[in-house]
Amino acid sequence: MPEQERKWQPISVSKDAPPPAGAYSPGVRAGDFIFVSGQVPKDPKSGEVAGDDIATQTRQVLANVRAVLEAGGASLDDVVSVIAYLADVDDWPAFNATYKEIFKAPYPTRTALGASLRGILVEVSAVAYVGGRR
């Protein structure tokens, strides 16, 4: 089967976002949308997990989401949908309080799920709408 040109472009991240740990793109642009892969609370400078509490890890995760978005020409204000994965669903109130410090109303759609995250407390993926900006 001949290789076909993809209709989307991967986003190359800078040193402000951790590099992928597997075979995936940290973000891709497809038309007017940017899709950000699940970001973890890894500090891009040290490579270490940031903090051991949900608030600190949430701040780092959202900083990593922001870095991928900015590499693609977008911002957190462009985010239309978020999926949050929590290692402990009882962390939801603290996660939500920290999330509200970073995102401003009107908030994007959001789904929060409990998940086995192998040593971290939170992971977040996002979709942003950039309305034709290049």
N, CA, C and O atoms as CSV, one atom per row, in Angstrom:
chain,resi,resn,atom,element,x,y,z
A,1,MET,N,N,0.846,-1.180,0.000
A,1,MET,CA,C,0.000,0.000,0.000
A,1,MET,C,C,0.893,1.247,0.000
A,1,MET,O,O,1.759,1.377,0.865
A,2,PRO,N,N,0.699,2.161,-0.950
A,2,PRO,CA,C,1.546,3.351,-1.031
A,2,PRO,C,C,1.322,4.260,0.185
A,2,PRO,O,O,0.208,4.380,0.697
A,3,GLU,N,N,2.415,4.898,0.632
A,3,GLU,CA,C,2.317,5.812,1.761
A,3,GLU,C,C,1.599,7.071,1.309
A,3,GLU,O,O,1.916,7.642,0.265
A,4,GLN,N,N,0.630,7.497,2.105
A,4,GLN,CA,C,-0.171,8.659,1.769
A,4,GLN,C,C,0.248,9.835,2.652
A,4,GLN,O,O,0.595,9.648,3.818
A,5,GLU,N,N,0.214,11.036,2.098
A,5,GLU,CA,C,0.552,12.228,2.865
A,5,GLU,C,C,-0.476,12.440,3.974
A,5,GLU,O,O,-1.683,12.341,3.750
A,6,ARG,N,N,0.015,12.726,5.146
A,6,ARG,CA,C,-0.885,12.961,6.285
A,6,ARG,C,C,-1.522,14.327,6.168
A,6,ARG,O,O,-0.934,15.265,5.631
A,7,LYS,N,N,-2.720,14.420,6.676
A,7,LYS,CA,C,-3.469,15.673,6.647
A,7,LYS,C,C,-3.253,16.485,7.914
A,7,LYS,O,O,-3.946,17.476,8.145
A,8,TRP,N,N,-2.299,16.073,8.734
A,8,TRP,CA,C,-1.989,16.779,9.976
A,8,TRP,C,C,-0.487,16.916,10.112
A,8,TRP,O,O,0.274,16.206,9.457
A,9,GLN,N,N,-0.068,17.832,10.964
A,9,GLN,CA,C,1.346,18.096,11.158
A,9,GLN,C,C,1.721,17.940,12.626
A,9,GLN,O,O,1.017,18.460,13.490
A,10,PRO,N,N,2.814,17.237,12.933
A,10,PRO,CA,C,3.254,17.144,14.319
A,10,PRO,C,C,3.793,18.492,14.794
A,10,PRO,O,O,4.308,19.285,14.006
A,11,ILE,N,N,3.665,18.729,16.078
A,11,ILE,CA,C,4.203,19.949,16.693
A,11,ILE,C,C,5.531,19.590,17.343
A,11,ILE,O,O,5.609,18.658,18.145
A,12,SER,N,N,6.560,20.324,16.998
A,12,SER,CA,C,7.867,20.130,17.628
A,12,SER,C,C,7.924,20.998,18.867
A,12,SER,O,O,7.718,22.209,18.801
A,13,VAL,N,N,8.207,20.370,20.000
A,13,VAL,CA,C,8.250,21.131,21.251
A,13,VAL,C,C,9.664,21.598,21.546
A,13,VAL,O,O,10.648,21.018,21.087
A,14,SER,N,N,9.730,22.656,22.320
A,14,SER,CA,C,11.012,23.217,22.727
A,14,SER,C,C,11.438,22.600,24.056
A,14,SER,O,O,10.842,21.631,24.527
A,15,LYS,N,N,12.460,23.170,24.638
A,15,LYS,CA,C,12.937,22.698,25.936
A,15,LYS,C,C,11.961,23.026,27.066
A,15,LYS,O,O,12.184,22.625,28.209
A,16,ASP,N,N,10.876,23.755,26.757
A,16,ASP,CA,C,9.873,24.109,27.763
A,16,ASP,C,C,8.865,22.995,28.022
A,16,ASP,O,O,8.037,23.108,28.926
A,17,ALA,N,N,8.927,21.930,27.247
A,17,ALA,CA,C,8.025,20.784,27.435
A,17,ALA,C,C,8.869,19.515,27.438
A,17,ALA,O,O,9.864,19.426,26.719
A,18,PRO,N,N,8.474,18.536,28.247
A,18,PRO,CA,C,9.244,17.293,28.252
A,18,PRO,C,C,9.103,16.555,26.918
A,18,PRO,O,O,8.033,16.572,26.310
A,19,PRO,N,N,10.175,15.912,26.467
A,19,PRO,CA,C,10.081,15.161,25.215
A,19,PRO,C,C,9.214,13.917,25.418
A,19,PRO,O,O,9.075,13.440,26.544
A,20,PRO,N,N,8.640,13.394,24.352
A,20,PRO,CA,C,7.830,12.181,24.472
A,20,PRO,C,C,8.656,11.015,25.004
A,20,PRO,O,O,9.837,10.876,24.687
A,21,ALA,N,N,8.017,10.188,25.811
A,21,ALA,CA,C,8.686,9.010,26.370
A,21,ALA,C,C,8.378,7.770,25.540
A,21,ALA,O,O,8.823,6.675,25.884
A,22,GLY,N,N,7.638,7.922,24.472
A,22,GLY,CA,C,7.263,6.789,23.644
A,22,GLY,C,C,7.071,7.216,22.210
A,22,GLY,O,O,7.499,8.297,21.803
A,23,ALA,N,N,6.422,6.356,21.447
A,23,ALA,CA,C,6.198,6.599,20.028
A,23,ALA,C,C,4.911,7.397,19.820
A,23,ALA,O,O,3.889,6.858,19.395
A,24,TYR,N,N,4.985,8.688,20.127
A,24,TYR,CA,C,3.837,9.572,19.922
A,24,TYR,C,C,4.330,11.004,19.778
A,24,TYR,O,O,5.450,11.327,20.174
A,25,SER,N,N,3.493,11.853,19.212
A,25,SER,CA,C,3.792,13.279,19.104
A,25,SER,C,C,3.193,13.972,20.319
A,25,SER,O,O,2.076,13.639,20.715
A,26,PRO,N,N,3.894,14.922,20.924
A,26,PRO,CA,C,3.322,15.645,22.058
A,26,PRO,C,C,2.093,16.452,21.653
A,26,PRO,O,O,1.204,16.705,22.466
A,27,GLY,N,N,2.057,16.848,20.395
A,27,GLY,CA,C,0.910,17.577,19.877
A,27,GLY,C,C,0.886,17.480,18.368
A,27,GLY,O,O,1.918,17.277,17.728
A,28,VAL,N,N,-0.303,17.627,17.804
A,28,VAL,CA,C,-0.438,17.684,16.351
A,28,VAL,C,C,-1.459,18.759,16.003
A,28,VAL,O,O,-2.389,19.039,16.760
A,29,ARG,N,N,-1.251,19.347,14.838
A,29,ARG,CA,C,-2.226,20.288,14.295
A,29,ARG,C,C,-2.935,19.597,13.153
A,29,ARG,O,O,-2.306,19.091,12.224
A,30,ALA,N,N,-4.265,19.583,13.236
A,30,ALA,CA,C,-5.103,19.019,12.177
A,30,ALA,C,C,-6.151,20.083,11.844
A,30,ALA,O,O,-7.102,20.286,12.599
A,31,GLY,N,N,-5.970,20.747,10.726
A,31,GLY,CA,C,-6.883,21.824,10.363
A,31,GLY,C,C,-6.834,22.929,11.401
A,31,GLY,O,O,-5.764,23.450,11.715
A,32,ASP,N,N,-7.989,23.283,11.929
A,32,ASP,CA,C,-8.095,24.362,12.897
A,32,ASP,C,C,-7.970,23.888,14.341
A,32,ASP,O,O,-8.274,24.640,15.268
A,33,PHE,N,N,-7.526,22.650,14.538
A,33,PHE,CA,C,-7.432,22.094,15.888
A,33,PHE,C,C,-6.013,21.665,16.221
A,33,PHE,O,O,-5.265,21.209,15.356
A,34,ILE,N,N,-5.659,21.817,17.479
A,34,ILE,CA,C,-4.415,21.282,18.021
A,34,ILE,C,C,-4.794,20.262,19.081
A,34,ILE,O,O,-5.566,20.550,19.995
A,35,PHE,N,N,-4.238,19.067,18.943
A,35,PHE,CA,C,-4.479,17.975,19.886
A,35,PHE,C,C,-3.201,17.778,20.690
A,35,PHE,O,O,-2.134,17.535,20.126
A,36,VAL,N,N,-3.317,17.884,22.011
A,36,VAL,CA,C,-2.167,17.721,22.899
A,36,VAL,C,C,-2.256,16.360,23.563
A,36,VAL,O,O,-3.246,16.044,24.223
A,37,SER,N,N,-1.210,15.551,23.384
A,37,SER,CA,C,-1.148,14.239,24.030
A,37,SER,C,C,-1.124,14.421,25.540
A,37,SER,O,O,-0.790,15.490,26.051
A,38,GLY,N,N,-1.486,13.351,26.243
A,38,GLY,CA,C,-1.469,13.391,27.699
A,38,GLY,C,C,-0.130,13.866,28.224
A,38,GLY,O,O,0.909,13.278,27.925
A,39,GLN,N,N,-0.160,14.933,29.008
A,39,GLN,CA,C,1.050,15.490,29.602
A,39,GLN,C,C,1.123,15.064,31.063
A,39,GLN,O,O,0.112,15.029,31.764
A,40,VAL,N,N,2.315,14.746,31.503
A,40,VAL,CA,C,2.547,14.294,32.872
A,40,VAL,C,C,3.295,15.387,33.631
A,40,VAL,O,O,3.769,16.347,33.023
A,41,PRO,N,N,3.407,15.251,34.957
A,41,PRO,CA,C,4.035,16.311,35.757
A,41,PRO,C,C,5.560,16.259,35.767
A,41,PRO,O,O,6.180,16.424,36.818
A,42,LYS,N,N,6.153,16.034,34.628
A,42,LYS,CA,C,7.610,15.981,34.533
A,42,LYS,C,C,8.144,17.385,34.267
A,42,LYS,O,O,7.703,18.060,33.338
A,43,ASP,N,N,9.082,17.810,35.079
A,43,ASP,CA,C,9.742,19.091,34.876
A,43,ASP,C,C,10.656,18.943,33.649
A,43,ASP,O,O,11.526,18.072,33.641
A,44,PRO,N,N,10.475,19.774,32.619
A,44,PRO,CA,C,11.262,19.598,31.398
A,44,PRO,C,C,12.755,19.890,31.586
A,44,PRO,O,O,13.579,19.390,30.820
A,45,LYS,N,N,13.104,20.678,32.579
A,45,LYS,CA,C,14.516,21.005,32.796
A,45,LYS,C,C,15.253,19.894,33.544
A,45,LYS,O,O,16.363,19.516,33.172
A,46,SER,N,N,14.625,19.376,34.601
A,46,SER,CA,C,15.292,18.356,35.414
A,46,SER,C,C,14.954,16.935,34.972
A,46,SER,O,O,15.720,16.007,35.230
A,47,GLY,N,N,13.814,16.761,34.308
A,47,GLY,CA,C,13.353,15.429,33.931
A,47,GLY,C,C,12.691,14.680,35.074
A,47,GLY,O,O,12.277,13.533,34.913
A,48,GLU,N,N,12.590,15.329,36.230
A,48,GLU,CA,C,12.000,14.702,37.421
A,48,GLU,C,C,10.512,15.044,37.529
A,48,GLU,O,O,10.051,16.056,37.000
A,49,VAL,N,N,9.773,14.175,38.229
A,49,VAL,CA,C,8.364,14.460,38.525
A,49,VAL,C,C,8.327,15.620,39.507
A,49,VAL,O,O,9.047,15.623,40.506
A,50,ALA,N,N,7.486,16.603,39.217
A,50,ALA,CA,C,7.369,17.794,40.058
A,50,ALA,C,C,6.443,17.520,41.239
A,50,ALA,O,O,5.254,17.264,41.049
A,51,GLY,N,N,6.966,17.571,42.419
A,51,GLY,CA,C,6.158,17.478,43.630
A,51,GLY,C,C,5.552,16.117,43.871
A,51,GLY,O,O,5.625,15.214,43.037
A,52,ASP,N,N,4.945,16.001,45.050
A,52,ASP,CA,C,4.283,14.746,45.416
A,52,ASP,C,C,2.853,14.973,45.860
A,52,ASP,O,O,2.257,14.118,46.515
A,53,ASP,N,N,2.291,16.148,45.499
A,53,ASP,CA,C,0.892,16.437,45.821
A,53,ASP,C,C,0.160,16.826,44.539
A,53,ASP,O,O,0.777,17.227,43.552
A,54,ILE,N,N,-1.141,16.702,44.572
A,54,ILE,CA,C,-1.956,16.909,43.362
A,54,ILE,C,C,-1.868,18.347,42.840
A,54,ILE,O,O,-1.850,18.553,41.626
A,55,ALA,N,N,-1.812,19.341,43.726
A,55,ALA,CA,C,-1.763,20.730,43.269
A,55,ALA,C,C,-0.463,21.012,42.513
A,55,ALA,O,O,-0.497,21.599,41.432
A,56,THR,N,N,0.671,20.605,43.061
A,56,THR,CA,C,1.957,20.839,42.409
A,56,THR,C,C,2.024,20.093,41.084
A,56,THR,O,O,2.473,20.647,40.081
A,57,GLN,N,N,1.585,18.850,41.075
A,57,GLN,CA,C,1.629,18.073,39.837
A,57,GLN,C,C,0.676,18.641,38.791
A,57,GLN,O,O,0.997,18.645,37.603
A,58,THR,N,N,-0.485,19.118,39.214
A,58,THR,CA,C,-1.438,19.713,38.264
A,58,THR,C,C,-0.846,20.962,37.626
A,58,THR,O,O,-0.982,21.167,36.420
A,59,ARG,N,N,-0.189,21.799,38.428
A,59,ARG,CA,C,0.440,22.998,37.879
A,59,ARG,C,C,1.493,22.634,36.827
A,59,ARG,O,O,1.563,23.270,35.775
A,60,GLN,N,N,2.306,21.618,37.108
A,60,GLN,CA,C,3.339,21.218,36.151
A,60,GLN,C,C,2.726,20.624,34.884
A,60,GLN,O,O,3.170,20.920,33.774
A,61,VAL,N,N,1.711,19.790,35.054
A,61,VAL,CA,C,1.037,19.196,33.899
A,61,VAL,C,C,0.473,20.292,32.995
A,61,VAL,O,O,0.650,20.249,31.778
A,62,LEU,N,N,-0.204,21.270,33.589
A,62,LEU,CA,C,-0.802,22.332,32.777
A,62,LEU,C,C,0.257,23.257,32.184
A,62,LEU,O,O,0.034,23.832,31.119
A,63,ALA,N,N,1.405,23.414,32.845
A,63,ALA,CA,C,2.522,24.150,32.245
A,63,ALA,C,C,3.033,23.394,31.018
A,63,ALA,O,O,3.388,24.010,30.013
A,64,ASN,N,N,3.070,22.076,31.095
A,64,ASN,CA,C,3.507,21.270,29.950
A,64,ASN,C,C,2.495,21.334,28.814
A,64,ASN,O,O,2.879,21.409,27.646
A,65,VAL,N,N,1.194,21.304,29.147
A,65,VAL,CA,C,0.153,21.478,28.122
A,65,VAL,C,C,0.338,22.835,27.453
A,65,VAL,O,O,0.304,22.940,26.227
A,66,ARG,N,N,0.533,23.871,28.263
A,66,ARG,CA,C,0.725,25.231,27.732
A,66,ARG,C,C,1.926,25.269,26.783
A,66,ARG,O,O,1.846,25.886,25.721
A,67,ALA,N,N,3.021,24.629,27.142
A,67,ALA,CA,C,4.226,24.646,26.308
A,67,ALA,C,C,3.977,23.992,24.948
A,67,ALA,O,O,4.444,24.494,23.926
A,68,VAL,N,N,3.253,22.887,24.931
A,68,VAL,CA,C,2.937,22.235,23.655
A,68,VAL,C,C,2.029,23.136,22.823
A,68,VAL,O,O,2.245,23.305,21.623
A,69,LEU,N,N,1.018,23.712,23.460
A,69,LEU,CA,C,0.117,24.626,22.745
A,69,LEU,C,C,0.892,25.799,22.147
A,69,LEU,O,O,0.701,26.146,20.981
A,70,GLU,N,N,1.763,26.407,22.948
A,70,GLU,CA,C,2.524,27.552,22.457
A,70,GLU,C,C,3.438,27.166,21.298
A,70,GLU,O,O,3.627,27.950,20.368
A,71,ALA,N,N,4.004,25.965,21.351
A,71,ALA,CA,C,4.834,25.496,20.231
A,71,ALA,C,C,4.008,25.374,18.956
A,71,ALA,O,O,4.538,25.479,17.850
A,72,GLY,N,N,2.705,25.150,19.119
A,72,GLY,CA,C,1.812,25.050,17.970
A,72,GLY,C,C,1.090,26.346,17.639
A,72,GLY,O,O,0.233,26.363,16.756
A,73,GLY,N,N,1.421,27.440,18.335
A,73,GLY,CA,C,0.813,28.734,18.046
A,73,GLY,C,C,-0.510,28.980,18.745
A,73,GLY,O,O,-1.314,29.789,18.282
A,74,ALA,N,N,-0.745,28.292,19.856
A,74,ALA,CA,C,-1.999,28.448,20.591
A,74,ALA,C,C,-1.704,28.748,22.063
A,74,ALA,O,O,-0.547,28.837,22.473
A,75,SER,N,N,-2.765,28.900,22.840
A,75,SER,CA,C,-2.632,29.156,24.275
A,75,SER,C,C,-3.715,28.391,25.023
A,75,SER,O,O,-4.592,27.776,24.416
A,76,LEU,N,N,-3.642,28.437,26.332
A,76,LEU,CA,C,-4.689,27.792,27.140
A,76,LEU,C,C,-6.062,28.399,26.866
A,76,LEU,O,O,-7.076,27.717,27.018
A,77,ASP,N,N,-6.111,29.670,26.465
A,77,ASP,CA,C,-7.396,30.308,26.137
A,77,ASP,C,C,-8.057,29.672,24.923
A,77,ASP,O,O,-9.263,29.827,24.730
A,78,ASP,N,N,-7.290,28.955,24.096
A,78,ASP,CA,C,-7.823,28.309,22.899
A,78,ASP,C,C,-8.355,26.905,23.169
A,78,ASP,O,O,-8.966,26.293,22.292
A,79,VAL,N,N,-8.125,26.391,24.377
A,79,VAL,CA,C,-8.520,25.015,24.698
A,79,VAL,C,C,-10.037,24.914,24.761
A,79,VAL,O,O,-10.699,25.706,25.432
A,80,VAL,N,N,-10.579,23.924,24.050
A,80,VAL,CA,C,-12.023,23.687,24.041
A,80,VAL,C,C,-12.417,22.415,24.782
A,80,VAL,O,O,-13.579,22.246,25.151
A,81,SER,N,N,-11.447,21.514,25.003
A,81,SER,CA,C,-11.766,20.255,25.666
A,81,SER,C,C,-10.542,19.720,26.397
A,81,SER,O,O,-9.418,19.803,25.903
A,82,VAL,N,N,-10.782,19.166,27.592
A,82,VAL,CA,C,-9.717,18.608,28.428
A,82,VAL,C,C,-10.158,17.240,28.919
A,82,VAL,O,O,-11.326,17.033,29.249
A,83,ILE,N,N,-9.215,16.312,28.965
A,83,ILE,CA,C,-9.438,15.041,29.656
A,83,ILE,C,C,-8.379,14.952,30.739
A,83,ILE,O,O,-7.184,15.044,30.461
A,84,ALA,N,N,-8.826,14.771,31.977
A,84,ALA,CA,C,-7.923,14.663,33.123
A,84,ALA,C,C,-7.999,13.248,33.669
A,84,ALA,O,O,-9.081,12.695,33.863
A,85,TYR,N,N,-6.840,12.682,33.912
A,85,TYR,CA,C,-6.736,11.342,34.477
A,85,TYR,C,C,-6.153,11.492,35.878
A,85,TYR,O,O,-5.075,12.062,36.046
A,86,LEU,N,N,-6.859,10.984,36.882
A,86,LEU,CA,C,-6.426,11.098,38.274
A,86,LEU,C,C,-6.130,9.718,38.837
A,86,LEU,O,O,-6.932,8.795,38.693
A,87,ALA,N,N,-4.980,9.581,39.477
A,87,ALA,CA,C,-4.631,8.306,40.104
A,87,ALA,C,C,-5.566,8.004,41.269
A,87,ALA,O,O,-5.847,6.840,41.555
A,88,ASP,N,N,-6.051,9.049,41.945
A,88,ASP,CA,C,-6.969,8.904,43.072
A,88,ASP,C,C,-8.138,9.854,42.853
A,88,ASP,O,O,-7.962,11.070,42.926
A,89,VAL,N,N,-9.307,9.333,42.592
A,89,VAL,CA,C,-10.460,10.190,42.309
A,89,VAL,C,C,-10.803,11.093,43.488
A,89,VAL,O,O,-11.490,12.099,43.310
A,90,ASP,N,N,-10.340,10.755,44.683
A,90,ASP,CA,C,-10.562,11.621,45.839
A,90,ASP,C,C,-9.727,12.898,45.763
A,90,ASP,O,O,-9.947,13.818,46.551
A,91,ASP,N,N,-8.778,12.974,44.835
A,91,ASP,CA,C,-7.994,14.192,44.605
A,91,ASP,C,C,-8.739,15.207,43.743
A,91,ASP,O,O,-8.231,16.302,43.503
A,92,TRP,N,N,-9.931,14.860,43.278
A,92,TRP,CA,C,-10.659,15.735,42.362
A,92,TRP,C,C,-10.868,17.146,42.917
A,92,TRP,O,O,-10.637,18.103,42.178
A,93,PRO,N,N,-11.290,17.336,44.172
A,93,PRO,CA,C,-11.487,18.712,44.647
A,93,PRO,C,C,-10.205,19.559,44.574
A,93,PRO,O,O,-10.254,20.713,44.148
A,94,ALA,N,N,-9.079,19.003,44.981
A,94,ALA,CA,C,-7.815,19.750,44.927
A,94,ALA,C,C,-7.383,19.979,43.480
A,94,ALA,O,O,-6.881,21.051,43.140
A,95,PHE,N,N,-7.579,18.966,42.627
A,95,PHE,CA,C,-7.278,19.132,41.206
A,95,PHE,C,C,-8.127,20.259,40.633
A,95,PHE,O,O,-7.607,21.135,39.941
A,96,ASN,N,N,-9.416,20.247,40.911
A,96,ASN,CA,C,-10.333,21.242,40.363
A,96,ASN,C,C,-9.976,22.648,40.835
A,96,ASN,O,O,-10.027,23.591,40.045
A,97,ALA,N,N,-9.616,22.803,42.105
A,97,ALA,CA,C,-9.242,24.116,42.629
A,97,ALA,C,C,-8.005,24.656,41.908
A,97,ALA,O,O,-7.956,25.835,41.559
A,98,THR,N,N,-7.015,23.802,41.687
A,98,THR,CA,C,-5.795,24.218,40.995
A,98,THR,C,C,-6.091,24.515,39.528
A,98,THR,O,O,-5.591,25.500,38.983
A,99,TYR,N,N,-6.888,23.684,38.895
A,99,TYR,CA,C,-7.297,23.874,37.498
A,99,TYR,C,C,-7.934,25.252,37.317
A,99,TYR,O,O,-7.658,25.950,36.342
A,100,LYS,N,N,-8.794,25.634,38.274
A,100,LYS,CA,C,-9.489,26.925,38.191
A,100,LYS,C,C,-8.554,28.111,38.405
A,100,LYS,O,O,-8.894,29.233,38.031
A,101,GLU,N,N,-7.385,27.887,38.998
A,101,GLU,CA,C,-6.383,28.950,39.117
A,101,GLU,C,C,-5.735,29.222,37.766
A,101,GLU,O,O,-5.262,30.330,37.516
A,102,ILE,N,N,-5.711,28.226,36.902
A,102,ILE,CA,C,-4.959,28.316,35.647
A,102,ILE,C,C,-5.870,28.594,34.453
A,102,ILE,O,O,-5.561,29.459,33.633
A,103,PHE,N,N,-6.976,27.882,34.345
A,103,PHE,CA,C,-7.958,28.158,33.290
A,103,PHE,C,C,-8.922,29.215,33.803
A,103,PHE,O,O,-9.201,29.289,35.000
A,104,LYS,N,N,-9.427,30.031,32.888
A,104,LYS,CA,C,-10.406,31.029,33.295
A,104,LYS,C,C,-11.731,30.766,32.593
A,104,LYS,O,O,-11.775,30.163,31.521
A,105,ALA,N,N,-12.798,31.226,33.212
A,105,ALA,CA,C,-14.141,31.056,32.659
A,105,ALA,C,C,-14.261,31.872,31.372
A,105,ALA,O,O,-13.648,32.934,31.265
A,106,PRO,N,N,-15.025,31.405,30.408
A,106,PRO,CA,C,-15.748,30.132,30.418
A,106,PRO,C,C,-14.764,28.979,30.215
A,106,PRO,O,O,-13.871,29.043,29.371
A,107,TYR,N,N,-14.947,27.950,30.991
A,107,TYR,CA,C,-14.034,26.810,30.984
A,107,TYR,C,C,-14.299,25.885,29.801
A,107,TYR,O,O,-15.424,25.801,29.309
A,108,PRO,N,N,-13.244,25.182,29.342
A,108,PRO,CA,C,-13.439,24.176,28.290
A,108,PRO,C,C,-14.275,23.013,28.816
A,108,PRO,O,O,-14.450,22.862,30.025
A,109,THR,N,N,-14.779,22.206,27.915
A,109,THR,CA,C,-15.415,20.967,28.355
A,109,THR,C,C,-14.347,20.134,29.043
A,109,THR,O,O,-13.156,20.281,28.766
A,110,ARG,N,N,-14.783,19.251,29.948
A,110,ARG,CA,C,-13.787,18.452,30.670
A,110,ARG,C,C,-14.387,17.131,31.109
A,110,ARG,O,O,-15.546,17.049,31.514
A,111,THR,N,N,-13.567,16.108,31.016
A,111,THR,CA,C,-13.876,14.789,31.558
A,111,THR,C,C,-12.757,14.440,32.515
A,111,THR,O,O,-11.583,14.621,32.193
A,112,ALA,N,N,-13.112,13.937,33.698
A,112,ALA,CA,C,-12.104,13.490,34.664
A,112,ALA,C,C,-12.341,12.009,34.934
A,112,ALA,O,O,-13.465,11.583,35.198
A,113,LEU,N,N,-11.270,11.238,34.865
A,113,LEU,CA,C,-11.350,9.790,35.027
A,113,LEU,C,C,-10.333,9.304,36.042
A,113,LEU,O,O,-9.257,9.887,36.177
A,114,GLY,N,N,-10.666,8.253,36.746
A,114,GLY,CA,C,-9.695,7.573,37.579
A,114,GLY,C,C,-8.869,6.655,36.696
A,114,GLY,O,O,-9.406,6.003,35.800
A,115,ALA,N,N,-7.559,6.599,36.945
A,115,ALA,CA,C,-6.686,5.783,36.107
A,115,ALA,C,C,-5.456,5.346,36.890
A,115,ALA,O,O,-5.042,6.003,37.846
A,116,SER,N,N,-4.891,4.242,36.475
A,116,SER,CA,C,-3.619,3.790,37.033
A,116,SER,C,C,-2.517,4.526,36.276
A,116,SER,O,O,-2.330,4.315,35.077
A,117,LEU,N,N,-1.788,5.392,36.983
A,117,LEU,CA,C,-0.837,6.272,36.304
A,117,LEU,C,C,0.628,5.974,36.599
A,117,LEU,O,O,1.489,6.782,36.251
A,118,ARG,N,N,0.930,4.878,37.208
A,118,ARG,CA,C,2.305,4.425,37.424
A,118,ARG,C,C,3.194,5.476,38.077
A,118,ARG,O,O,4.186,5.908,37.491
A,119,GLY,N,N,2.833,5.888,39.300
A,119,GLY,CA,C,3.717,6.736,40.090
A,119,GLY,C,C,3.488,8.226,40.001
A,119,GLY,O,O,4.178,8.992,40.674
A,120,ILE,N,N,2.542,8.660,39.193
A,120,ILE,CA,C,2.189,10.075,39.159
A,120,ILE,C,C,0.732,10.216,39.580
A,120,ILE,O,O,0.000,9.227,39.639
A,121,LEU,N,N,0.315,11.432,39.868
A,121,LEU,CA,C,-1.039,11.660,40.375
A,121,LEU,C,C,-2.014,12.156,39.321
A,121,LEU,O,O,-3.224,11.986,39.475
A,122,VAL,N,N,-1.506,12.772,38.241
A,122,VAL,CA,C,-2.397,13.388,37.256
A,122,VAL,C,C,-1.736,13.423,35.874
A,122,VAL,O,O,-0.522,13.577,35.742
A,123,GLU,N,N,-2.574,13.276,34.868
A,123,GLU,CA,C,-2.172,13.430,33.468
A,123,GLU,C,C,-3.321,14.154,32.778
A,123,GLU,O,O,-4.487,13.920,33.099
A,124,VAL,N,N,-2.995,15.037,31.826
A,124,VAL,CA,C,-4.027,15.822,31.141
A,124,VAL,C,C,-3.738,15.857,29.643
A,124,VAL,O,O,-2.604,16.085,29.224
A,125,SER,N,N,-4.787,15.626,28.837
A,125,SER,CA,C,-4.712,15.853,27.398
A,125,SER,C,C,-5.708,16.968,27.061
A,125,SER,O,O,-6.634,17.234,27.827
A,126,ALA,N,N,-5.508,17.610,25.917
A,126,ALA,CA,C,-6.353,18.760,25.584
A,126,ALA,C,C,-6.516,18.894,24.074
A,126,ALA,O,O,-5.714,18.388,23.289
A,127,VAL,N,N,-7.577,19.590,23.698
A,127,VAL,CA,C,-7.828,19.959,22.307
A,127,VAL,C,C,-8.051,21.466,22.276
A,127,VAL,O,O,-8.826,21.999,23.070
A,128,ALA,N,N,-7.374,22.148,21.362
A,128,ALA,CA,C,-7.536,23.597,21.212
A,128,ALA,C,C,-8.044,23.910,19.802
A,128,ALA,O,O,-7.696,23.233,18.835
A,129,TYR,N,N,-8.866,24.940,19.710
A,129,TYR,CA,C,-9.365,25.428,18.418
A,129,TYR,C,C,-8.630,26.726,18.097
A,129,TYR,O,O,-8.648,27.672,18.885
A,130,VAL,N,N,-7.990,26.761,16.943
A,130,VAL,CA,C,-7.215,27.928,16.580
A,130,VAL,C,C,-7.810,28.695,15.397
A,130,VAL,O,O,-7.197,29.643,14.906
A,131,GLY,N,N,-8.964,28.307,14.950
A,131,GLY,CA,C,-9.741,29.081,13.978
A,131,GLY,C,C,-9.024,29.588,12.754
A,131,GLY,O,O,-9.200,30.745,12.373
A,132,GLY,N,N,-8.219,28.752,12.128
A,132,GLY,CA,C,-7.588,29.144,10.879
A,132,GLY,C,C,-6.254,29.828,11.023
A,132,GLY,O,O,-5.619,30.125,10.011
A,133,ARG,N,N,-5.785,30.099,12.253
A,133,ARG,CA,C,-4.462,30.707,12.422
A,133,ARG,C,C,-3.391,29.741,11.953
A,133,ARG,O,O,-3.543,28.529,12.108
A,134,ARG,N,N,-2.353,30.234,11.403
A,134,ARG,CA,C,-1.232,29.389,10.951
A,134,ARG,C,C,0.011,29.768,11.695
A,134,ARG,O,O,1.069,29.181,11.469
